[in-house]
Amino acid sequence: MSPDKCALVLTSSVLVTAPNTFLTDPEERLRQYMDAITFFILESPLSRIIVCDNSGYTYPVLLEELAASKGKKIELLSFSGDREPVLRHGKGYGEGQIMEYVLFHSRLIREAEGFFKVTGRLKVLNIGRLLQRCDAHEVYFMPVSLIRPRFLVPRAARPCVEVRAYYTPIDFFKEVLLDAYKEVSDERVFFLEHAYHRAMVRASSSPSSPGQTTYKIKCFPLAPEITGVSGSNGWTFRERSGWKKALVRLVALLGYIRPLDK
């Protein structure tokens, strides 16, 4: 995939209000966001970076200056999301609002064919090699567990896709995933991971209309190496060791790593 065809979207919520959130300190959240954004400016091959915050926080212009010094464009979007449904349904609903805002308000998103989305305080260390092996016209999601075969994953987590990092053409996202977040309900244990999975299963099971583009939904050619701290549960993500990377490759070759469980 040519970097010119793809934008990077980083979701942000500095002043968090969503329930069941482990990390709530705004100063620490901001520190982690700034660290991740700086990483992508310096290390990512993508020249269009969109940061969108749904808590009303405005990022400093020094990020624009840093991006410009590297020949990149960065768009710092900020809005105050609808808090009541987020409190009622959960943080996945809030992320859905962010993506909706990006699709309708970003200038840079209109210059790309697709986007690579990363949860804002996380880094994808191998983003360059990963995107080199992707096709801009295909959809890339990972299952929530890579090493365990799906039949060993807890039943409630099987109909899920990983939403920390994924790639999708813009048209596919608008047609299939844009409104999926409205089904999220923490109370029913139905998260954004479930909602996106359900929407894609429906789309892949429905016959294509005449003239409609057919998209392949597949796993990334390489497993994303994600590092950082989850704001949801406080888990720390570290780069996999060499033997774990080898094991993931083996499990993938055996066909156990699939994005959708139909």
C-alpha positions as CSV (number, residue, x, y, z in Angstrom):
1,M,0.0,0.0,0.0
2,S,1.3,3.4,-0.9
3,P,1.3,5.8,2.1
4,D,-0.3,8.4,-0.1
5,K,-3.5,6.3,-0.2
6,C,-3.9,6.1,3.6
7,A,-4.5,8.4,6.5
8,L,-3.8,7.6,10.1
9,V,-6.7,8.2,12.6
10,L,-5.9,8.4,16.3
11,T,-8.8,8.5,18.7
12,S,-8.6,10.6,21.8
13,S,-10.5,11.3,25.0
14,V,-8.3,13.3,27.4
15,L,-11.1,14.3,29.8
16,V,-12.7,10.9,30.1
17,T,-16.3,10.4,31.3
18,A,-17.0,6.9,30.1
19,P,-17.8,4.3,32.7
20,N,-15.5,1.3,33.4
21,T,-12.4,3.3,32.5
22,F,-9.2,2.3,34.5
23,L,-7.1,5.4,33.7
24,T,-9.0,8.6,34.4
25,D,-6.2,11.1,35.4
26,P,-6.3,13.7,32.5
27,E,-2.6,14.7,32.9
28,E,-1.4,11.1,32.6
29,R,-3.8,10.4,29.7
30,L,-2.5,13.5,27.9
31,R,1.1,12.5,28.5
32,Q,0.5,9.1,26.9
33,Y,-1.5,10.6,24.0
34,M,1.3,13.1,23.3
35,D,3.9,10.3,23.4
36,A,2.0,8.2,21.0
37,I,1.2,11.1,18.6
38,T,4.8,12.1,18.6
39,F,5.9,8.5,17.8
40,F,3.6,8.4,14.8
41,I,4.8,11.7,13.5
42,L,8.4,10.6,13.8
43,E,8.2,6.9,12.9
44,S,5.1,6.4,10.7
45,P,5.4,6.4,6.9
46,L,1.9,8.1,6.7
47,S,1.9,11.8,5.9
48,R,-1.7,12.5,6.9
49,I,-2.4,12.2,10.6
50,I,-5.8,12.9,12.1
51,V,-6.2,13.2,15.9
52,C,-9.8,13.5,17.1
53,D,-10.7,14.2,20.7
54,N,-14.3,13.8,21.9
55,S,-13.8,15.5,25.3
56,G,-13.4,19.0,24.1
57,Y,-9.6,19.0,24.6
58,T,-7.6,21.0,22.1
59,Y,-4.1,19.7,21.4
60,P,-1.2,22.2,21.3
61,V,-0.1,23.6,17.9
62,L,3.5,22.4,18.6
63,L,2.3,19.1,17.1
64,E,1.5,20.8,13.9
65,E,4.9,22.4,13.9
66,L,6.6,19.0,14.5
67,A,4.6,17.4,11.7
68,A,5.4,20.2,9.3
69,S,9.1,19.8,10.1
70,K,8.8,16.2,9.0
71,G,6.9,17.0,5.8
72,K,3.6,15.7,7.2
73,K,0.2,17.1,7.7
74,I,-1.7,16.7,11.0
75,E,-5.3,17.6,11.7
76,L,-6.2,18.2,15.4
77,L,-10.0,17.8,15.7
78,S,-11.9,18.5,18.9
79,F,-15.5,18.3,19.9
80,S,-17.7,17.6,22.9
81,G,-19.4,14.2,22.4
82,D,-22.9,13.4,23.6
83,R,-22.1,12.3,27.2
84,E,-25.4,10.8,28.1
85,P,-25.4,7.9,25.7
86,V,-21.8,7.3,26.4
87,L,-22.5,7.0,30.1
88,R,-25.5,4.7,29.3
89,H,-23.9,2.5,26.6
90,G,-20.1,2.7,27.3
91,K,-16.8,3.9,25.8
92,G,-17.3,2.0,22.6
93,Y,-20.2,4.3,21.9
94,G,-17.9,7.2,22.4
95,E,-15.4,5.9,20.0
96,G,-18.1,5.5,17.4
97,Q,-19.0,9.1,17.8
98,I,-15.3,10.0,17.2
99,M,-15.2,8.0,14.0
100,E,-18.4,9.5,12.8
101,Y,-17.0,13.0,13.5
102,V,-13.8,12.3,11.6
103,L,-15.7,11.0,8.6
104,F,-17.9,14.1,8.3
105,H,-15.5,16.8,9.5
106,S,-11.9,15.9,8.6
107,R,-10.3,17.5,5.6
108,L,-7.4,15.0,5.4
109,I,-9.7,12.0,5.4
110,R,-11.1,13.2,2.0
111,E,-7.6,13.0,0.5
112,A,-7.2,9.3,1.3
113,E,-8.7,6.1,0.0
114,G,-8.7,4.5,3.4
115,F,-7.4,4.9,7.0
116,F,-5.4,3.0,9.6
117,K,-7.1,3.6,12.9
118,V,-5.2,3.3,16.2
119,T,-6.5,3.9,19.7
120,G,-4.8,7.1,20.6
121,R,-2.4,6.2,23.5
122,L,-1.1,3.1,21.8
123,K,1.8,2.7,19.4
124,V,2.1,0.2,16.5
125,L,5.8,-0.4,16.3
126,N,5.7,-2.2,12.9
127,I,3.3,0.1,11.2
128,G,5.6,0.7,8.2
129,R,6.3,-3.0,7.4
130,L,2.7,-3.8,8.1
131,L,1.2,-1.3,5.6
132,Q,3.8,-2.2,3.0
133,R,2.1,-5.7,2.8
134,C,-1.5,-4.4,2.7
135,D,-3.8,-3.6,-0.2
136,A,-5.6,-0.2,0.1
137,H,-8.8,-1.8,-1.3
138,E,-9.1,-4.5,1.3
139,V,-10.3,-4.6,4.9
140,Y,-7.9,-5.7,7.7
141,F,-9.0,-6.7,11.2
142,M,-7.5,-9.1,13.7
143,P,-9.4,-11.4,16.1
144,V,-9.0,-10.6,19.8
145,S,-6.8,-13.6,20.4
146,L,-3.9,-14.5,18.1
147,I,-2.2,-17.4,19.8
148,R,-5.2,-19.4,20.9
149,P,-7.4,-21.1,18.3
150,R,-10.9,-19.6,18.2
151,F,-12.4,-22.7,19.8
152,L,-10.2,-22.1,22.9
153,V,-11.3,-18.4,23.2
154,P,-14.1,-17.8,25.7
155,R,-17.4,-18.1,23.9
156,A,-18.4,-14.5,24.6
157,A,-15.2,-13.2,23.0
158,R,-15.4,-15.2,19.8
159,P,-17.7,-13.0,17.8
160,C,-15.3,-10.0,18.2
161,V,-12.7,-8.2,16.2
162,E,-9.8,-6.2,17.6
163,V,-10.5,-2.5,17.4
164,R,-7.3,-1.1,18.8
165,A,-5.8,-1.1,15.3
166,Y,-7.4,-1.8,12.0
167,Y,-7.5,-0.6,8.3
168,T,-10.5,-0.1,6.1
169,P,-11.3,1.7,2.9
170,I,-13.4,4.8,3.6
171,D,-16.3,3.6,1.5
172,F,-16.4,0.3,3.3
173,F,-16.4,2.0,6.7
174,K,-19.3,4.3,5.7
175,E,-21.3,1.5,4.2
176,V,-20.8,-1.2,6.9
177,L,-19.3,0.2,10.2
178,L,-20.2,3.8,10.6
179,D,-23.4,3.2,12.5
180,A,-22.5,-0.1,14.2
181,Y,-21.5,1.7,17.4
182,K,-25.1,2.5,18.1
183,E,-25.7,-1.2,19.1
184,V,-23.0,-1.1,21.8
185,S,-24.2,-1.8,25.4
186,D,-21.8,-2.5,28.2
187,E,-24.7,-3.6,30.3
188,R,-25.5,-6.4,27.8
189,V,-21.7,-7.1,27.4
190,F,-21.9,-6.1,23.8
191,F,-18.9,-4.0,23.0
192,L,-17.6,-2.2,19.9
193,E,-15.6,-5.4,19.2
194,H,-18.9,-7.3,19.0
195,A,-20.7,-4.6,17.0
196,Y,-18.1,-4.3,14.3
197,H,-17.8,-8.1,14.0
198,R,-21.6,-8.4,13.6
199,A,-21.8,-5.7,11.0
200,M,-19.1,-7.3,8.9
201,V,-20.6,-10.8,9.2
202,R,-23.9,-9.3,7.9
203,A,-22.1,-7.5,5.1
204,S,-20.1,-10.6,4.0
205,S,-23.3,-12.7,4.1
206,S,-25.4,-10.4,2.1
207,P,-25.4,-10.6,-1.7
208,S,-23.7,-7.7,-3.5
209,S,-25.9,-5.2,-5.3
210,P,-25.1,-4.6,-9.0
211,G,-22.3,-2.2,-9.3
212,Q,-21.5,-2.4,-5.6
213,T,-17.8,-2.8,-4.7
214,T,-16.9,-6.2,-3.0
215,Y,-14.3,-5.9,-0.3
216,K,-12.2,-8.7,1.2
217,I,-12.1,-8.9,5.0
218,K,-8.9,-10.4,6.2
219,C,-6.2,-10.3,8.8
220,F,-3.2,-8.1,8.6
221,P,-0.3,-9.9,6.8
222,L,1.8,-9.2,10.0
223,A,0.4,-9.1,13.5
224,P,0.5,-5.5,14.7
225,E,3.1,-5.0,17.5
226,I,1.1,-2.8,19.9
227,T,2.7,-1.1,22.9
228,G,1.2,1.1,25.6
229,V,-1.3,1.0,28.4
230,S,-5.0,0.2,28.1
231,G,-7.2,2.9,29.6
232,S,-10.0,0.4,29.9
233,N,-8.3,-2.2,32.2
234,G,-4.8,-0.9,32.9
235,W,-3.1,-3.7,31.0
236,T,0.3,-2.9,29.6
237,F,1.0,-4.0,26.0
238,R,4.5,-4.9,25.1
239,E,6.2,-6.0,21.9
240,R,6.1,-9.8,21.6
241,S,9.2,-11.8,22.2
242,G,10.8,-13.6,19.3
243,W,9.3,-17.0,20.2
244,K,5.8,-15.5,20.5
245,K,6.1,-13.8,17.1
246,A,7.2,-17.2,15.6
247,L,4.2,-18.9,17.3
248,V,1.8,-16.2,15.9
249,R,3.2,-16.8,12.4
250,L,2.8,-20.6,12.8
251,V,-0.8,-20.3,14.0
252,A,-1.6,-18.0,11.1
253,L,-0.2,-20.5,8.6
254,L,-2.4,-23.2,10.1
255,G,-5.4,-21.0,9.4
256,Y,-6.5,-20.4,13.0
257,I,-6.2,-16.6,12.8
258,R,-9.4,-15.3,11.1
259,P,-11.1,-11.9,11.5
260,L,-14.6,-13.2,11.4
261,D,-16.3,-16.1,13.2
262,K,-19.5,-16.8,11.2
